Amino acid sequence: MNTPRNTILIGDTLKHLRRLSDASVDCVITSPPFFLLRDYGVAGQIGLEATVDDWVAKLRAVFAEVARVLTPTGSIWIDLGDSYSRHPRYGAAAKSLLLAPERLLLALAEDGLIVRNKIAWAKTNPMPSSVTDRFNTTYDSVYFLVRSPRYYFDLDAVRVPHTSGGSRSEKEGTSKRPDWAGPLSGSNSGLHRARLAGIPGHLLGKNVGDVWRIPTASFRGAHFATFPQALVERPLLATCPLKVCVACGIPWKAGPGKTFVLGERKPASTVETHVRRYPNRWRVLRQPGPLEPGCSCNGATRRGRVLDPFMGSGTVAQVAERLGRDWLGIEINPGYVDMAWKRLGRKPPPLREAA
């Protein structure tokens, strides 16, 4: 395998990606350079192209290689921000949003990737702006993409507590699909069944949703676009498995474990019975079971691997190590690589540059 673990490759990301093995990483979490917003001071950097279409073309080539090195069950998370044009030559009328993220996402969808989510990273401490003829930009978009319709996703690992109590106001038969529902509208039948039992939703907590209120990271260093660790944790926990079968590449998942209703000392055999008996104590705790294989290979395993092809100051690597995953970074700026190793508390290994 030509995909190293727990190290940073220095140089052009496309050259390094082309040397990595097929289907060798389980998850990609990254933030490419935004179009014409920052100069990282390195020849050959992405982000200073003449037009937004040139920027899309370069990143399209990068993510074609990313898709190749990703396992069939893997996921890609891309943090992207937009730019405002100052002249039509950049690709849009002056003062208009360039719609750079949308252009890139449409290109990646044409290349066969499936766009599963657009997360709004709502920054609780956004950078102030002196602009007076539009509203200040206070969020980035984080896009969640996959290679195939069936992929690894552990929602239970990132559920959050319910903020409402159980209600018995639901009535049988009220979950009937409304007449106005279109062919692509969703269903709330699962939520309806839970509320009939006096539970506000899933016993382990609610789906976190697609608006994440997270402050920007404060970092004392020369890198000025540092990921907050909280923005990396959810994608990593949800889409990078702890253990993967070496023979077939199928991820392991935690077993069912035991569920306890708060206030009860014994595991709940039927949680709904306890909820009906104690309607004001519907909250539950779960003790996860041990990891279980998703296959019958009964062979060797490896840790899940996350790749950041634009590593920067190394936040993805920090979170991966803390959460027990392997990682690989690629970064064109040697100064940022030194910064990343310092944040990881280690001396850098011998220099590894792309030819």
C-alpha positions in Angstrom: 0.0 0.0 0.0 1.3 3.4 -1.0 -0.8 5.3 1.5 1.2 6.2 4.6 -0.4 6.8 8.0 0.0 9.6 10.6 2.3 11.8 8.6 2.2 14.9 6.4 3.3 14.9 2.8 4.9 18.2 1.7 4.2 19.5 -1.8 1.6 19.7 -4.4 -1.6 17.8 -3.3 -2.5 16.5 -6.8 1.0 14.9 -7.2 0.8 13.3 -3.9 -2.7 12.0 -4.3 -1.8 10.3 -7.6 0.7 8.2 -5.7 -1.8 6.9 -3.1 -3.5 3.6 -3.4 -7.0 3.1 -4.5 -9.7 2.9 -1.8 -7.2 3.4 1.0 -8.9 6.2 3.1 -12.3 6.0 4.8 -13.0 9.7 5.2 -11.8 13.1 3.8 -12.2 16.3 5.8 -10.7 19.4 4.3 -11.0 23.1 3.5 -9.4 24.0 0.1 -8.1 27.5 -0.4 -11.1 29.8 -1.2 -11.0 31.7 -4.5 -8.8 34.9 -4.4 -9.3 35.4 -0.6 -5.8 34.5 0.7 -2.2 34.3 -0.6 -0.4 31.5 1.2 2.9 32.6 -0.2 3.8 29.4 -2.1 4.3 28.9 -5.8 1.7 26.7 -7.4 -0.9 27.2 -4.7 -4.6 26.8 -5.5 -6.8 29.9 -4.9 -5.1 32.6 -7.0 -6.4 31.5 -10.5 -7.4 34.1 -13.0 -11.1 33.1 -13.0 -13.4 31.2 -10.8 -13.8 28.6 -13.5 -10.1 28.0 -13.5 -10.3 27.5 -9.7 -13.1 25.0 -10.2 -11.1 23.1 -12.8 -8.1 22.7 -10.5 -10.1 21.5 -7.5 -12.1 19.2 -9.8 -8.9 17.4 -10.7 -7.9 17.2 -7.0 -11.3 15.7 -6.0 -11.2 13.2 -8.8 -8.1 11.7 -7.1 -9.7 12.1 -3.7 -12.7 10.0 -5.0 -10.3 7.4 -6.2 -8.4 6.9 -2.9 -11.7 6.9 -1.0 -13.2 3.6 0.0 -16.6 2.8 -1.6 -18.2 3.3 1.8 -16.3 6.5 2.5 -17.3 10.2 2.8 -15.9 13.6 1.8 -16.5 16.8 3.8 -15.5 20.1 2.2 -15.6 23.5 4.0 -16.1 26.2 1.4 -16.6 30.0 1.5 -17.6 32.3 -1.4 -16.0 35.4 -2.8 -17.4 38.7 -4.1 -16.3 39.7 -7.6 -14.5 43.0 -8.2 -14.6 42.8 -12.0 -16.4 40.6 -14.6 -13.1 39.1 -15.6 -13.2 37.0 -12.4 -16.4 35.3 -13.6 -19.3 37.4 -12.3 -20.4 41.0 -12.3 -18.7 43.4 -9.9 -20.0 43.1 -6.3 -21.8 39.8 -7.1 -21.1 36.6 -5.3 -19.1 34.4 -7.6 -21.1 31.3 -6.4 -17.7 29.4 -6.3 -18.9 26.6 -3.9 -22.0 26.0 -6.0 -20.0 25.8 -9.2 -17.6 23.3 -7.7 -20.4 21.2 -6.3 -22.2 21.0 -9.6 -18.9 19.9 -11.2 -18.3 17.2 -8.6 -21.9 16.0 -9.0 -21.3 15.7 -12.8 -18.2 13.7 -12.0 -20.3 11.1 -10.1 -20.1 12.2 -6.5 -23.4 12.3 -4.5 -24.0 15.5 -2.5 -25.8 14.4 0.7 -25.8 17.6 2.8 -25.0 21.3 2.8 -24.1 22.2 6.4 -24.3 25.8 7.5 -21.4 26.5 9.8 -23.0 29.5 11.6 -20.0 31.2 13.3 -21.0 32.5 16.7 -18.1 34.9 16.7 -17.9 36.1 13.1 -15.3 38.6 11.8 -16.8 42.1 11.9 -17.2 43.9 8.6 -17.5 47.6 7.6 -19.7 46.8 4.6 -22.9 49.0 4.5 -24.8 47.8 1.4 -25.3 44.1 2.3 -25.4 41.9 5.3 -22.2 40.6 6.9 -21.2 37.1 6.0 -21.3 35.0 9.1 -21.2 31.4 7.9 -19.4 28.9 5.7 -20.9 25.9 3.9 -19.6 22.4 4.7 -20.6 19.9 2.0 -21.0 16.2 2.7 -20.4 14.0 -0.4 -20.2 10.2 -0.9 -19.2 7.9 -3.7 -22.1 5.5 -3.6 -25.7 5.4 -2.2 -24.6 3.0 0.6 -21.9 4.3 2.8 -20.7 4.2 6.5 -22.6 6.7 8.7 -23.0 6.4 12.5 -25.7 8.9 13.4 -25.8 7.5 17.0 -22.2 8.7 17.6 -23.2 12.4 17.1 -26.8 12.6 18.3 -27.6 15.5 20.7 -30.1 15.6 23.7 -33.7 16.5 23.0 -34.7 19.9 24.2 -38.4 19.2 24.5 -40.3 16.8 26.7 -42.4 13.8 25.7 -45.9 14.5 24.5 -49.0 12.3 24.1 -50.8 14.8 21.9 -50.3 12.7 18.8 -53.2 10.6 17.7 -53.3 7.4 15.8 -53.6 7.9 12.0 -52.3 11.5 12.0 -49.1 10.5 10.2 -51.0 10.0 6.9 -49.1 11.5 4.0 -50.7 15.0 3.3 -52.4 15.6 0.0 -50.1 18.5 -0.8 -46.9 16.3 -0.5 -44.8 16.2 -3.6 -42.9 13.1 -5.0 -39.7 14.1 -3.2 -41.1 15.1 0.2 -40.0 13.2 3.3 -41.9 11.2 5.9 -42.2 11.8 9.6 -43.7 8.4 10.4 -40.9 7.4 12.7 -41.3 10.6 14.7 -45.1 10.0 14.8 -44.6 6.5 16.4 -42.3 7.9 19.0 -44.7 10.6 20.0 -47.5 8.1 20.3 -45.4 6.5 23.0 -44.8 9.9 24.8 -41.2 10.2 23.6 -40.0 13.4 21.8 -38.0 11.4 19.3 -35.2 8.8 19.0 -34.3 7.4 22.5 -30.6 8.2 22.0 -31.1 11.8 21.0 -32.0 13.9 18.0 -30.4 14.3 14.7 -28.0 17.3 15.0 -29.4 18.9 11.8 -27.6 20.9 9.2 -27.0 24.2 11.0 -24.0 24.0 13.3 -23.4 26.9 15.6 -19.7 26.8 16.3 -17.2 29.6 17.1 -14.2 30.1 14.9 -10.9 28.9 16.3 -8.5 31.1 18.1 -5.0 30.1 17.1 -1.7 32.0 17.9 0.3 31.3 14.8 0.9 32.4 11.2 -1.9 30.3 9.8 -5.0 32.5 9.5 -7.7 30.0 8.4 -7.6 27.4 11.2 -10.4 24.8 11.5 -12.2 24.7 14.9 -11.8 21.2 16.3 -15.6 21.0 16.9 -16.2 21.4 13.2 -14.1 18.3 12.6 -15.4 16.1 15.4 -18.9 15.4 14.1 -17.9 14.4 10.5 -15.1 12.2 11.9 -17.3 10.5 14.5 -20.1 9.9 12.0 -18.2 8.8 8.9 -14.7 7.5 9.9 -15.0 4.1 11.5 -12.8 3.0 14.4 -12.1 -0.3 12.9 -12.2 -1.7 9.4 -11.8 -5.3 8.0 -8.5 -5.5 6.1 -9.8 -8.3 3.8 -13.1 -6.8 2.5 -12.9 -3.1 3.7 -16.2 -3.2 5.6 -16.3 -1.0 8.7 -17.1 -2.4 12.2 -19.9 -0.7 14.2 -20.7 -0.7 17.9 -23.2 -3.3 19.1 -26.6 -2.5 20.6 -25.3 -2.3 24.2 -27.7 -1.6 27.0 -30.2 1.2 27.4 -31.1 2.8 30.8 -33.9 5.1 31.6 -32.7 7.9 33.9 -33.8 7.1 37.4 -33.8 3.3 36.8 -30.9 1.2 38.0 -31.6 -1.8 35.7 -31.4 -1.9 32.0 -34.8 -1.2 30.3 -36.1 -4.2 28.5 -38.9 -2.1 27.0 -38.1 1.6 27.3 -41.6 2.7 26.2 -43.1 0.9 29.2 -40.9 2.9 31.5 -41.7 6.1 29.6 -45.4 5.6 30.1 -44.9 4.9 33.8 -42.6 7.9 34.3 -43.7 10.5 31.7 -41.4 13.2 33.0 -38.3 11.0 32.9 -38.1 9.9 29.3 -34.3 10.6 28.9 -32.2 7.6 28.4 -28.5 6.7 28.7 -26.9 4.0 26.5 -23.8 1.9 27.3 -22.5 1.1 23.8 -21.7 -2.5 23.1 -18.3 -3.7 21.8 -17.4 -3.1 18.2 -18.8 -5.8 16.0 -17.7 -6.8 12.5 -19.9 -6.0 9.5 -18.6 -9.0 7.6 -17.8 -12.7 8.2 -14.2 -12.6 7.2 -12.9 -13.1 10.8 -9.6 -11.6 9.8 -7.3 -8.8 10.6 -8.5 -5.2 11.1 -7.0 -1.7 10.8 -8.0 1.7 12.3 -10.1 4.0 10.2 -8.2 6.6 8.2 -9.0 10.2 7.5 -7.3 12.3 4.8 -6.9 16.1 4.7 -5.4 17.1 1.3 -5.1 20.7 2.4 -3.7 20.1 5.9 -2.8 23.6 6.9 -2.0 23.8 10.6 -3.1 20.2 11.3 -6.5 20.4 13.1 -7.8 17.3 11.4 -4.8 15.3 12.5 -5.2 16.5 16.1 -8.8 15.5 16.3 -8.1 12.1 14.6 -5.5 11.2 17.1 -7.7 12.2 20.0 -10.5 10.1 18.7 -8.4 7.0 17.9 -8.3 7.3 14.0 -5.3 7.2 11.7 -4.7 10.2 9.5 -2.8 11.5 6.5 -2.2 15.2 5.6 -0.9 16.9 2.5 0.3 20.5 2.6 2.2 22.7 0.1 3.6 25.2 2.7 6.5 23.8 4.7 6.0 26.5 7.4 2.4 25.2 8.0 3.8 21.7 8.2 6.2 22.7 10.9 3.3 24.4 12.7 1.2 21.3 12.5 3.9 19.0 13.9 4.3 21.4 16.8 0.6 21.3 17.5 0.8 17.6 17.5 3.6 17.7 20.0 6.1 15.9 17.8 9.2 16.5 15.7 8.6 16.2 12.0 9.9 13.1 10.3 12.4 13.4 7.3 11.1 15.6 4.6 8.7 14.0 2.0 8.1 16.1 -1.0 6.3 15.3 -4.2 8.6 15.1 -7.2 
